[in-house]
Amino acid sequence: MEAKNNNKNGMNVIENVENEVQVTEESRKAYGRPSINEEKGWKLDHVIPFDFYHNAYIKSRMGIDELVGMVLKECNISPDDTCSWAKDIRTIIKHSIENYDKLLEESEDTPDEEDLNLSGCLVGDAIEFRHEAFYPADYIAPHTFEETKEEYVREGNWKSFLAFNSMTEEEYKEYYNKHYFPADVA
């Protein structure tokens, strides 16, 4: 499958397009469900070897941007894709490569289990569902106010979110920028 940037309803989205991915009985057994196109998105058909990418990173064989680009290629996402969804997936991938040893220690999994978890749950879900990319990426590196507003508007929650916080948009913007980017506020 191939992910590509496509503009629908004024929003940039990653769209699934079928190409020549062969799903075999062996891959079904090894990786669980096969890679399939669905209306809501697409799934990876293999496990990304994050342990390999992490080792290449810590041994300085390759720079982090080059490694992230290699993982994006495995996911069939263009490294040049500038939509916010692709940006969030890049953030998650970069964090997973840089912090693989910490993630492995926290989970107490084997490297194979951790690779499966990162591929299927973290990166896989981020590719399949937009909100599964936004919120983990926001935890890693806070989004700008505009990116946060865009996500809440996309979900249809912006006005109710502001009402819940008893703030106007301007008040929330000031609060958000002061809370997450204090050095940027004069």
Secondary structure, DSSP 8 states (H G I E B T S, - for coil): -EEEEEEETTEEEEEEE-------HHHHHHHSS---EETTEE--SS---HHHHHHHHHTTSS-HHHHHHHHHHHTTB-TT--SHHHHHHHHHHHHHHHTHHHHHHHHT--HHHHHHHIIIIIIHHHHH-THHHHHHHHHHS---HHHHHHHHHHHT-HHHHHHHTT--HHHHHHHHHHHH-GGG--
